[in-house]
Amino acid sequence: MADTFVSDFQVRSLAGEPCAAVSVRNLSTTLYAASDAWGRKCTVAPQPCLISAEVHFKQPFGTAAANDQLGADTVHYGNLSKAILERMKRFTVPREQEQEQEQEQKQSGSGNGNGDHSVQETNNNNNNNNNNFTLAYVIHDLWVGLTGWAHFGSVKEEEKPFLDISSIRFLSLTVTLPKASLLGDGVSMTCSQFFKNGPGEKMRENLISASLKIHNLKVPTLVGVNPHERRAKQFVVTSVNVERYFRMDDYYSELEGVVVKALEESSYETLEALGAHLAEKILEPDHRKDHTKWQVHIRMEKPTAVPLADCPIVEVRAGYGFPAPGRPAAS
């Protein structure tokens, strides 16, 4: 079977431009989950979280447009927001309190009845019970709650998902942790899927994507071709997006450390060479473990380099499916 795990760009390109779509951007809540900027698990104090959802439909709005009434051909954005926040409630209380609630449910014989065991079982294979609420776990649990299907192709279903995926062409979810970066504007994980096939065994053949992004790292860096740029460091604002992202652990604090160290030690003259060096560091086997199919998108800005512009921007893409960017030896 062809590789169904691709980049977000590929998923969106094949899904095409939507004839009808509903989105919710930056829905706010707090989480006792995932790691903070120092890599510590947020089990005692919560951290802020922003959630965005984008739903593309297979058909134009029918009843909603013709009769000015909500129907099965759309999703009310208010109800979508409520469904997201309801699903996220399991992460908005301390883990110890949730464990007490689960124990009470077991004793009463009620169970959870929501089918989230599929994600739980997957994550328990990789993490112990105290640390399994990673960013990847959170977004995949939300995906199961909205669609009834695990994002990585599992056939285990949610009892009653919010969305009817038979009418949906494309879905994207992004969970952002705005305080989970020491020198940047936060980290986010995005999962997307092109629903070429509806519910059934062929769901496994739908194209899916997952990516981890660190936003706008601001690091003083020695880079530039002009004499004055060789005398002092200037801020380089760097965003790193890792596509085809398989990992279930909270890798972003480690990734930020790799990027910051490379920027701080830089003596390159061009952003092009610096970007190639960053890509090489990120794609080292020690950092990506066994995931040889990562794709890395690096975006670098120099805000002070061009006085009459906001900034010049250089972007580098490397990894699976891309030729290795050449670069001169570091001086």
N, C-alpha and C positions, 0 to 999 in steps of 0.2 A: 504494500500500500504506500502511496506517496506520503511524503512528510507533511503532516497537517499542522505542525507547530512552526509558525512563521513570525515575521515581524508585524508590528501594528500597521505599518505602511502597506504591506502586502494584503493584510486582511481588509483594510479600508478600500484599497484599490479594487479588489475583486468584488467587494460588496457594492461598490459604485455609489454615485450620488443619490441620496434618498429622495423619494417623492413626498415623504411625510416623516416627521421626526418629532420626538418630545425629549427634552433634556431637563435635568436639574443640576445646577452647578454649585459646588462648595456648600453643601448641607453640613451644618456644624453640630458636633457632639464631642464627647470626651471618652477616652478609652483607658481601661486598666489592662492594656495589652500592648504588644510590640515593645521595642527597646527605645530608650531615649537617646539623646545626642552623645552620651557617654557610653552607650552600649549596655546600660542597665535595664533590666526588665521592669516595666511599670506595673508592679504588683501592689504597691503601697499608695502611690500618688498617681492620679490620672494624667494623661497628656491630651492636648487638643487634637481634633481630627476633623478633616473636611472630606466629604464624599460627593462625587459627581457621577451621574448616570446619563447615558446617551442611548436612546432607543430609536432605531430606524424601522419603519414598517414596510411590508412587501407591497401594500396597496395604498393609494391615496386615501385621505380622510373621506369617508362616505357620509354616514349619518351625522357625524359631528359637524361637517361642513354644510350639508344640504338642509338639515333640520335644526341646526344650532342646538344639538343635544349630544351629550356624551353617549358613546356606544362602544361596541366591541372592536371598532376600527381604530381606537386610540387608547391612550392611557392617561388618566387624569394625573397631572403633575403633583397635585396635593396628596393624592392617594399613594403615588409612587414615593414621595418623600416620607409619608407615614410608614409605609412598608419597610423602607430602608432603616428608619430609626427604630422601628419595632424589632427588626432582626438584630440590630446592633446593641440592643439592650443587654444581651448576654455579656457584652464586653464593657459595660458602663458601671459595673459594680466590682469591688475587689474580688479576686479569685477565691479567697477563703469564704466570702459570703456566698458566692455562687455554689461552691462545693457543699455548703450547708443546705442551700435550697435544693440541690440535686439529691442529697441524702434524704431530705424530707419527702421528696417526690417518690424516691425508691421505696421508702417505708410505707407511703400511702398507696403504692402500687400504681400511681398515675403515669409514671414515665414522662418523657418529653414529647413523644409522639410527633416529632417534626422531621425525622429522617436525617438529622445532621450528623449521624454516626459515620456516614461515609467520609466526611472531612476529618472527623475526630480520629477514625481508625488510621487514615493515611498519615496524619501528623504524629500520632503516637508511635509510629514506626521510626520516627526520626528524632523525637524529643521526649523528655520525661513530662509527667503530668503538671509539673510546676512551671514549665517554660514553653509550653506548646502554643501559646497565644501570640504567635509572631504576626508581622504585617501580612505575610503571604497567607497565613491561616485565616486572618480576619477577612481579607477580600475574597478568598475562595468560599468561606462560609456564607458570606453575603451573596455570592453568585448562586450557590445552591438554594438559598432561601428565595431568591427572585425567579430562578428558572426551573428549579427542580432537578437540575443536572450539575454534576461536578464539572468544573471548567476543563479538566484534563481528560475528559472523555469517559468517565465512569458512568455506568448505567444505573447506579443507585439513585433513587429519586426522592425528592421532598414530597411529603404527603399532599400538600396543597400549595404549590408555588404561586407567587403573585402574578407573574407574567404568563401569557399564553404564547409560547414561543412558535406555535404554528403560524402566527400572523407577523412574526418579527423577522427581519432580514439581517439586522446587525445590532449587537449590544456591546457597549463598553462601560466598564466601571473603573473609577479611579479613587483610591483612598490615599489622602495626603496627610502627612504628619508635619505640620509647619514648624515644630520646635525640635525635630529629631536630627538637626544638623548643627554642628558647632559654629561653622563659618559660612553657612549658606542659608537659603530661604526655605529649607525643609526637604523632605524626601517623599516620594510617592511611588505607588505601584499601580499599574494599569493592566487590566485583563479585558480582552476583546474577543468576539467570535462572529464569524459570518455564518448564518444559519441557512446554508444552501439546502440542507436536508432537514426535514422536520423531525418531531419526536419518533424514536425508533432506533434500531440497531445502527442505521447509517449516520446517527448523530456523531459517531466516532470519526467520521470522515469530514466533518466540518472543520474549516480552518480556524485556528485559535492563536492568540498571541498573549504574552505576558512580558512586562518590562518593569525595571526598577530605575528610578531617576533621582539624582541629587540635583537640586535646583540652585543655581547662582552662587557657587562658592566664591568668596571674595578673598583672594590670597595675594599679598605683595610678591611680585615676581620680577626677576631680572630677565627682561626680554625686549628686543628692539634692535634695529639696524643703525639708528642715529647715535652720534657720540654722547649726547646727553642721556640717552636711554641706557647707556652702559655704565653710568655713574651711580644710579640709584634704582631701587625697585619701584614698580608701579603696580596698581591693582589690575589683576586679570580676573574677570568674572567668568567662571567656568561651570557649565552644566554637563553632566554625564548621564547618558541614558543607556542602560544595558538591556538589549532586546533578546528574545528567545530565552527568557530567564526562568530556569528550572528550580532554583533553590528555594527551600521552605524556611531557612533560618534568616535571622535579621542580619544581613550582611552589610547594610549600608554604612554603619559606623566604620567598619574595616575598610570599605571602599573609599570613604572620604579620607581616611588616613593615607591610603595609597596615593590618591590624587594630590592631596595637600603636600605631602613629602616631595613628590615629583615637581610640583610647581615651586616650592621653596628652594629646591636645589638647582633650579633651571639656570642655565647661562646661554640659552639659545638666542639667536638673533631674530628668528621668525616664529610666528605662531604656527605655521605649517609644520615646522620641525618639532616644536613643542607638542603639538597635537599628536603627531606620530609617536613620539616618546610616551605620552600619556596612554595612548591606545596599547602600546606594547606592554607597559606596566600592568594595565588592567587585565590584559589577556594572558598574563603569565599563568602557567598551570597551578601554581600555589594558590592563586586567588579564585580561579574559576572551577577548581576541583576537577571533576570528570566531565564538565559541561563544555565540550569542545565546539559547540555550535552557537556560542554567544556572538551577538553583533553589538558593537559599541558605537554610539553617536556622541561625539564630543563637540561642544559649541563654546568658543572662547571670544570674549569681548575685551577691548582695551579702552575704557571710557575716557582716558585723558590723552590718547594718542592723536586724535584729530580734533582740533579745537572747535571747528564749525559743524561737527556732527556729534550725535549722541555717542557713537562708538563705531569702530570697525569691527567686523565679525568674521571669524574663520571657523569653518566646520570640517570635521574629519570623521569619516565612517570607516570602520575596520572590523575584522573578524570573519565569521562564517559567510561565504559567498562574496566577499570583497577582497580585492588584491591588497597585499600588505603595503602600506604606505612607506616609500623610501625616505630616508633621512640621513643627514650627515652625522658624523661622529660628534658626540658632545665635547665641547672644549673644556 
